[in-house]
Amino acid sequence: MNNFHFFICERIDKSLQQAIFSLRHQVFTLEQGIPQQMDQDGKDLSAIHLVVTQNKKVIATARLEKLCHKSVLLSRIAVKKDFRKKGLAREIVKKMIDYGKEKGFLQINVNAHHHLIPFYKELQFKIAGEPISLLQYSLQPMHQMLIKVYENPPAPLLQDQPDIPIKGNGTQKNIDC
């Protein structure tokens, strides 16, 4: 993919944090008008970050925040303007889904801007509740189950699987933390 290098960082040092914050400041604060203090919410040091570089420069990033031992929130996806419309955001989301599966999380959540709902639906995310208002933005909670969860599992699965608490109406399920 065009000499892009993807790195998942479970810990970030000061120089990488500065590069991530610089890109997010450009995208979120300058381009989208989101106050910097809302972006820099103090959760970055405990979060997992995906960083995309080209020629050793950070061109895209995303954050995965543990909500509980079973569920994570994907947020802060930022792609430098010159690199948009090249499939980077889609690849970032796919890599974070793969990471979540690899680490044993049951569910990955996003709060999608309204215009991005079709994008996330293409990636198998489902609507998970009522929209949330944040400043002038309407965000739609969405999630994707990272493992198959059954309300009425077939008999062989009942013996082999741990109990997974679920709630929902049969079509939409949320993991209880």
Buried (B, 14 or more C-beta within 10 A) or exposed (E): EEEBEBEBBEEBEEEBBEBBBEBBBBBBBEEBEBEEEEBBEEEBEEBBBBBBBBEEEBBBBBBBBBBEEBBBBBBBBBBBEEBEEBEBBEBBBEBBBEBBEEEEBBBBBBBBBEEBBEBBEEBEBBBBEEBEEEEEBBBBBBBBBBBEBEEEBEEEEEEEEEEBEBEEEEEEBBBEE
